[in-house]
């Protein structure tokens, strides 16, 4: 018998981010990569102010992005 591991952490927000904003998460990672070498909260602010994301969704994307650097 196999069980699926429940997605935890920032990635658990990805389905709702894709549904709410109509873009795959890879779109947001492209935006973050294009922003350059900014700090965590600078990237969160960018997503919120320039793209209209909510704080929790922006923070989840940035946290995941920063962990992969």
SEMI-779171 format. One line per field, with one value per residue: z, x, y of N, C-alpha, C, O in turn; residue in one letter; residue number from 1. Coordinates in nm, 2 decimals. Each point is the difference from the previous one (the first is absolute). Layout:
SEMI-779171
nZ <- [Z; ...]
nX <- [X; ...]
nY <- [Y; ...]
caZ <- [Z; ...]
caX <- [X; ...]
caY <- [Y; ...]
cZ <- [Z; ...]
cX <- [X; ...]
cY <- [Y; ...]
oZ <- [Z; ...]
oX <- [X; ...]
oY <- [Y; ...]
type <- [a; ...]
seq <- [NUM; ...]
***
This chain:
SEMI-779171
nZ <- [0.00; -0.17; 0.08; -0.03; -0.10; 0.22; -0.17; 0.01; 0.19; -0.02; 0.01; 0.22; 0.00; -0.01; 0.13; 0.22; 0.04; 0.01; 0.19; 0.19; 0.00; 0.06; 0.20; -0.20; 0.13; -0.15; -0.03; 0.15; -0.06; -0.14; 0.07; 0.09; -0.14; -0.08; 0.16; -0.07; 0.00; -0.05; 0.12; 0.18; 0.18; -0.03; 0.07; 0.22; 0.09; -0.04; 0.12; 0.19; 0.02; -0.01; 0.19; 0.15; -0.01; 0.02; 0.18; 0.07; -0.12; 0.05; 0.17; -0.03; -0.10; 0.12; 0.13; -0.10; -0.04; 0.17; 0.03; -0.14; 0.14]
nX <- [0.08; -0.12; 0.19; -0.20; 0.20; -0.05; -0.13; 0.22; -0.06; 0.21; 0.13; 0.03; 0.18; 0.17; -0.05; 0.05; 0.20; 0.06; -0.06; 0.12; 0.19; -0.09; 0.10; 0.09; -0.01; -0.05; -0.23; -0.12; -0.02; -0.17; -0.21; -0.06; -0.06; -0.20; -0.12; 0.04; 0.19; -0.21; -0.03; 0.06; 0.09; 0.22; 0.11; 0.06; 0.18; 0.19; 0.06; 0.09; 0.21; 0.17; 0.00; 0.05; 0.22; -0.12; -0.08; -0.20; -0.17; -0.06; -0.13; -0.22; -0.12; -0.07; -0.18; -0.20; -0.11; -0.11; -0.21; -0.13; -0.04]
nY <- [-0.12; 0.09; 0.09; 0.10; 0.03; 0.00; 0.08; 0.00; 0.10; 0.09; -0.17; 0.01; 0.14; -0.15; -0.17; 0.02; -0.07; -0.22; -0.11; 0.02; -0.11; -0.20; -0.01; -0.06; -0.18; -0.16; 0.00; -0.12; -0.21; -0.04; -0.02; -0.20; -0.17; 0.01; -0.11; -0.20; 0.12; -0.07; 0.19; -0.13; 0.10; -0.02; -0.19; -0.03; 0.12; -0.10; -0.17; 0.06; 0.07; -0.15; -0.12; 0.16; -0.03; -0.19; 0.11; -0.04; 0.10; 0.21; 0.03; -0.04; 0.16; 0.17; -0.03; -0.01; 0.19; 0.10; -0.09; 0.11; 0.17]
caZ <- [0.00; 0.00; 0.05; -0.05; 0.10; -0.02; -0.03; 0.11; -0.02; -0.10; -0.11; 0.03; -0.05; -0.15; -0.08; 0.01; -0.07; -0.14; -0.02; 0.03; -0.09; -0.14; -0.05; 0.07; 0.09; -0.07; -0.04; 0.11; 0.03; -0.11; 0.05; 0.11; -0.05; -0.07; 0.09; 0.04; 0.13; 0.10; 0.12; 0.01; 0.01; -0.12; -0.10; 0.04; -0.03; -0.15; -0.04; 0.05; -0.05; -0.15; -0.05; 0.07; 0.09; 0.15; 0.08; 0.02; -0.13; -0.04; 0.10; -0.03; -0.13; 0.03; 0.08; -0.09; -0.10; 0.07; 0.04; -0.12; -0.05]
caX <- [-0.08; 0.08; -0.07; 0.06; 0.04; -0.07; 0.10; 0.01; 0.08; -0.05; -0.06; -0.14; -0.08; 0.00; -0.13; -0.08; 0.07; -0.03; -0.14; -0.04; 0.07; 0.00; 0.14; 0.08; 0.10; 0.13; 0.00; 0.04; 0.14; 0.07; 0.00; 0.10; 0.14; 0.02; 0.02; 0.14; 0.04; -0.06; -0.03; -0.13; -0.11; -0.01; -0.07; -0.15; -0.06; -0.01; -0.11; -0.12; -0.03; 0.00; -0.08; -0.13; -0.01; -0.01; 0.12; 0.03; 0.04; 0.13; 0.10; 0.02; 0.08; 0.13; 0.07; 0.04; 0.10; 0.13; 0.06; 0.06; 0.12]
caY <- [0.12; 0.12; 0.12; 0.12; 0.09; 0.13; 0.11; 0.10; 0.12; 0.10; -0.07; -0.03; 0.11; 0.01; -0.02; 0.11; 0.11; -0.02; 0.02; 0.14; 0.09; -0.05; -0.03; -0.11; 0.06; 0.03; 0.14; 0.09; -0.02; 0.08; 0.14; 0.01; -0.01; 0.12; 0.11; 0.01; -0.04; 0.07; -0.07; -0.07; 0.09; 0.08; -0.09; -0.01; 0.13; 0.00; -0.08; 0.06; 0.13; 0.00; -0.11; -0.02; -0.12; 0.01; -0.02; -0.14; -0.06; 0.05; -0.05; -0.14; -0.01; 0.05; -0.10; -0.11; 0.05; 0.02; -0.13; -0.07; 0.08]
cZ <- [0.00; 0.05; -0.06; 0.11; -0.02; -0.01; 0.12; -0.03; -0.11; -0.12; 0.02; -0.05; -0.15; -0.07; 0.02; -0.07; -0.15; -0.03; 0.01; -0.11; -0.14; -0.07; 0.07; 0.09; -0.07; -0.05; 0.11; 0.03; -0.11; 0.04; 0.11; -0.05; -0.08; 0.09; 0.05; 0.14; 0.11; 0.13; 0.00; 0.00; -0.12; -0.11; 0.03; -0.04; -0.15; -0.04; 0.04; -0.07; -0.15; -0.06; 0.07; 0.08; 0.14; 0.07; 0.02; -0.13; -0.04; 0.09; -0.03; -0.13; 0.03; 0.08; -0.08; -0.09; 0.07; 0.05; -0.11; -0.05; 0.03]
cX <- [0.09; -0.09; 0.07; 0.04; -0.07; 0.11; -0.01; 0.09; -0.05; -0.07; -0.14; -0.09; -0.01; -0.13; -0.09; 0.05; -0.04; -0.15; -0.04; 0.06; 0.01; 0.13; 0.06; 0.10; 0.13; 0.00; 0.05; 0.15; 0.09; 0.00; 0.10; 0.14; 0.03; 0.02; 0.14; 0.02; -0.05; -0.02; -0.14; -0.12; -0.01; -0.07; -0.15; -0.07; -0.02; -0.12; -0.13; -0.03; -0.01; -0.09; -0.13; -0.01; -0.02; 0.13; 0.04; 0.04; 0.14; 0.11; 0.03; 0.09; 0.14; 0.08; 0.04; 0.11; 0.13; 0.06; 0.07; 0.12; 0.13]
cY <- [0.12; 0.12; 0.12; 0.09; 0.14; 0.11; 0.09; 0.11; 0.09; -0.06; -0.03; 0.11; 0.01; -0.02; 0.12; 0.13; -0.01; 0.03; 0.15; 0.10; -0.04; -0.02; -0.12; 0.06; 0.02; 0.14; 0.09; -0.02; 0.07; 0.14; 0.03; 0.00; 0.13; 0.12; 0.02; -0.05; 0.09; -0.08; -0.05; 0.10; 0.10; -0.07; -0.01; 0.14; 0.01; -0.07; 0.06; 0.13; 0.00; -0.10; -0.03; -0.13; 0.03; -0.03; -0.15; -0.08; 0.05; -0.05; -0.15; -0.02; 0.05; -0.10; -0.12; 0.04; 0.02; -0.13; -0.07; 0.08; -0.08]
oZ <- [0.08; -0.02; -0.01; 0.10; -0.11; 0.07; 0.04; -0.11; -0.03; -0.06; -0.10; -0.02; -0.06; -0.09; -0.10; -0.04; -0.07; -0.10; -0.09; -0.04; -0.09; -0.13; 0.12; -0.02; 0.04; -0.01; -0.03; 0.04; 0.02; -0.02; 0.00; 0.05; 0.01; -0.04; 0.06; 0.06; 0.07; -0.01; -0.08; -0.09; -0.03; -0.08; -0.09; -0.06; -0.04; -0.08; -0.07; -0.04; -0.06; -0.12; -0.04; 0.04; 0.05; -0.06; -0.03; 0.01; -0.04; -0.05; 0.00; 0.00; -0.05; -0.02; 0.02; -0.02; -0.05; 0.00; 0.02; -0.09; -0.03]
oX <- [0.09; -0.12; 0.12; -0.08; 0.00; 0.10; -0.11; 0.06; -0.12; -0.09; -0.08; -0.12; -0.09; -0.03; -0.06; -0.07; -0.04; -0.03; -0.07; -0.07; 0.04; 0.00; -0.02; 0.05; 0.08; 0.11; 0.08; 0.07; 0.11; 0.10; 0.07; 0.09; 0.11; 0.07; 0.04; -0.08; 0.07; 0.01; -0.08; -0.09; -0.11; -0.08; -0.09; -0.11; -0.10; -0.08; -0.10; -0.11; -0.09; -0.03; -0.07; -0.12; 0.05; 0.09; 0.11; 0.10; 0.08; 0.11; 0.12; 0.09; 0.09; 0.12; 0.12; 0.10; 0.11; 0.13; 0.09; 0.07; 0.10]
oY <- [0.01; 0.00; 0.00; 0.02; 0.05; 0.01; 0.04; 0.00; -0.01; 0.05; -0.02; -0.02; 0.07; 0.07; 0.04; 0.08; 0.10; 0.06; 0.05; 0.09; 0.08; 0.00; -0.02; 0.11; 0.09; 0.06; 0.09; 0.09; 0.05; 0.07; 0.10; 0.08; 0.05; 0.10; 0.10; -0.07; 0.07; -0.13; 0.04; -0.01; 0.05; 0.06; 0.01; -0.01; 0.06; 0.05; 0.00; 0.02; 0.07; 0.01; -0.09; -0.03; 0.11; -0.06; -0.04; -0.07; -0.08; -0.04; -0.04; -0.08; -0.07; -0.02; -0.04; -0.08; -0.04; -0.01; -0.08; -0.06; 0.05]
type <- [x; x; x; x; x; x; x; x; x; x; x; x; x; x; x; x; x; x; x; x; x; x; x; x; x; x; x; x; x; x; x; x; x; x; x; x; x; x; x; x; x; x; x; x; x; x; x; x; x; x; x; x; x; x; x; x; x; x; x; x; x; x; x; x; x; x; x; x; x]
seq <- [1; 2; 3; 4; 5; 6; 7; 8; 9; 10; 11; 12; 13; 14; 15; 16; 17; 18; 19; 20; 21; 22; 23; 24; 25; 26; 27; 28; 29; 30; 31; 32; 33; 34; 35; 36; 37; 38; 39; 40; 41; 42; 43; 44; 45; 46; 47; 48; 49; 50; 51; 52; 53; 54; 55; 56; 57; 58; 59; 60; 61; 62; 63; 64; 65; 66; 67; 68; 69]
***
